[in-house]
Structure formats: C-alpha cells, structure tokens
Amino acid sequence: MKKILIFITSMIFLVGCGGGSSSSGSSKDVTMSIGQPYTVYSGNKIVKNAEETHVQVTHIDGESKSTVVLVEGNATIIRKP
C-alpha cells in the first residue's frame, strides 16, 4: 500500500512538471509589425502577404538564427513545428 501511494504521488508530481520548449523558439506563427525585430531559426519561413513587402535580414555566419525586421508591407513568420 505504501508503494502504491509513493507511485501515485510521484506520477502526479511528474505530470505537473509539463514539457519544456524547444531551443528554436515558439512554434506559433507570427504576424510581423513594422519596425519590430524578430528572431527566426533554421526551418522558419517568412511569407510576404503583399507585393510591396520589404524585410531586412541580419545574419551572422555560424549562427543558427537570424534577425528580421519588417520595413514595409505585411508579412508572417511561419514557425517550424
């Protein structure tokens, strides 16, 4: 009986811990705002929602992330699941 109580208590504790997030950021899509910097990772996509959309991309060789800024128009970042 004591072992069952310890097992149930342990399971409740472990279930309450939840899962961690991946190091590649959020998995939700983001609608970009003009002038706001965003971090994008390998596998993410930027979809231009208007023909006159311009984005500025800053990337440093050897890093797995880049910084993008919406300069003009409308765009969405599609996060890798």
Beta strands, then each sheet from edge to edge (+ up, - down):
strand 1: 30-31
strand 2: 37-41
strand 3: 45-48
strand 4: 54-59
strand 5: 65-72
strand 6: 75-78
sheet 1: 1+ 6- 3+
sheet 2: 2+ 5- 4+
end
